[in-house]
Every structure is written in structure tokens, then in C-alpha cells.
Amino acid sequence: MLISKRLAMAASAALFTLMAGSAMAEGEKIVFGTDATYPPFESAGSGGEIVGFDIDVAKALCAEMKAECTFVNQDWDGIIPGLIAKKFDAIVSSMSITEERLQKVDFTDKVYNTPPAIVVPKDSAITEATEAALAGKTIGAQSSTTHSNYAEAHMKDAELKLYPTADEYKLDIASGRIDAAIDDVVVLSEWLKTADGACCKLLATLPVDPVINGAGAGIAVRKGDNALREKLNAAIKAVRASGEYKKINDKYFDFDVYGG
């Protein structure tokens, strides 16, 4: 009789532990780092909250995983070091999946995939986005990005001027201090629709360099954090299958930002 009671208590304790473990898994807390200076993907809202396409997608992934997620604003140059130093658990910040970055972090499957492009002032004499047409011109780009790497590789006769944030090169091209700027076509197109972007026009979308541009933008996690990466990948598949991804896509874009 005593043994039976003990066995029953042990079984109850084991069941409680299992249930508690499941509850803890569902209530997992994930902190995302993001550079909130890159609309429409991530930016600071009027109330100081971080908003944008990437943020909405991350929230949808968290809902799918039944995880509690928060977002930390981190400057771009310090975002991978911040992840490695465990300031946050993952990066959701339009970060392209490249071989160079894969030496430092691991990535989920892509969240979206869009090409680079060039903008110039509306009165610019530059008519083509070719190396010859841009020779001797000053091109602005955000530092430590695939776009700055693209300009270095494909616009070797131009002067490349690097900026800590996209906002700063936008100010300089609007003020006539640089001749052109390179960035994601969506980021540039959305900026051109604003009053601040009225100075400029889209010159051209650029051919993708698979080595430099990678396979699209994904969510970065620390090297070896396979558990989180796999959970995020499963959630990405689920929100795309459920139509939740499309709802978010259509909130921001009139085309499929996921890409081919």
C-alpha cells in the first residue's frame, strides 16, 4: 500500500514536471536585436516603439512559437558583437545571409529577398548605374553592409563614402554632398515617397551578386544555437503556410517581398 502511494506520488510529480516544462517552453523569452534606422523594415515609431515589416514578422513568429519576445535597438556596427556577447538572443534587422557573416553567426531560412539599387538627385547627369557612368562620382552607403561591399566590388572607380546609418547618407545626398547612394531597392523606394526623399530618383535596380548579396535576409542567432534556429525556421514555414506572412507583406508592400 505504501509503495503504491509512493509510486502514485512519483508519477504525479513526474507529470507536474512535464507539464511545467511544457509551460516553460511555451513561455520562452526571446530578445531580438535590431537597428531601428531602416524603414520600412525596422524603425522607431512616433511613441518610441520599434516598428516595421521585420518586427511584425518577428512578432508573428513569436506568436507561433508561443514565446514572449522583446526588441532592443542596437547600432548596426555593434549588432553582431552584441549577439555574440549575449546582449540579445537573435538579430532581426534585414541582415543578408552571406558566407562572410556565416563565419560569425548562424542564420534561419530567409525572411525576404530584394535586390540592391542606386538613387541619384533628380537633376543628376548620371543616366546609368554602370561602373563607367559612376566613375569619379561619390557614392554613399551604410558601412558594414552588403551594399557597401557591392559598391567596393563593382564600382571601383567611384569614391565610396561610408555612413553609420542609412539616415546619414540620405541627408548627404539630399544636400548635394554625394552624387549617388546604394541600398536595398525597397528601402530606397519607400524613402523616395517621403518629403525627405523628394530630392532624388531611383536610377536602377542592380544585378544581384550571389556572393556579396547572399540568399536573402534572415534572422541571425549565435553559432551553434540550433534549437532556437530550428524553432524559428519552423515558425517561418508555419506563418507562410497560414497566410499570416502574406497579411504582413500586404500591409507594407504591393509586391511579394519574399522573392524567388
C-alpha positions, 0 to 999 in steps of 0.5 A: 500500500505504501509503495503504491502511494509512493509510486502514485506520488512519483508519477504525479510529480513526474507529470507536474514536471512535464507539464511545467516544462511544457509551460516553460517552453511555451513561455520562452523569452526571446530578445531580438536585436535590431537597428531601428534606422531602416524603414520600412523594415525596422524603425522607431515609431512616433511613441518610441516603439520599434516598428516595421515589416521585420518586427511584425514578422518577428512578432508573428513568429513569436506568436507561433512559437508561443514565446514572449519576445522583446526588441532592443535597438542596437547600432548596426556596427555593434549588432553582431558583437552584441549577439555574440556577447549575449546582449540579445538572443537573435538579430532581426534587422534585414541582415543578408545571409552571406558566407562572410557573416556565416563565419560569425553567426548562424542564420534561419531560412530567409525572411525576404529577398530584394535586390540592391539599387542606386538613387541619384538627385533628380537633376543628376547627369548620371543616366546609368548605374554602370561602373563607367557612368559612376566613375569619379562620382561619390557614392554613399552607403551604410558601412558594414553592409552588403551594399557597401561591399557591392559598391567596393566590388563593382564600382571601383572607380567611384569614391565610396563614402561610408555612413553609420546609418542609412539616415546619414547618407540620405541627408548627404545626398539630399544636400548635394554632398554625394552624387549617388547612394546604394541600398536595398531597392525597397528601402530606397523606394519607400524613402523616395515617397517621403518629403525627405526623399523628394530630392532624388530618383531611383536610377536602377535596380542592380544585378544581384551578386550571389556572393556579396548579396547572399540568399536573402535576409534572415534572422541571425542567432549565435553559432551553434544555437540550433534549437532556437534556429530550428524553432524559428525556421519552423515558425517561418514555414508555419506563418507562410503556410497560414497566410499570416506572412502574406497579411504582413507583406500586404500591409507594407508592400504591393509586391511579394517581398519574399522573392524567388 
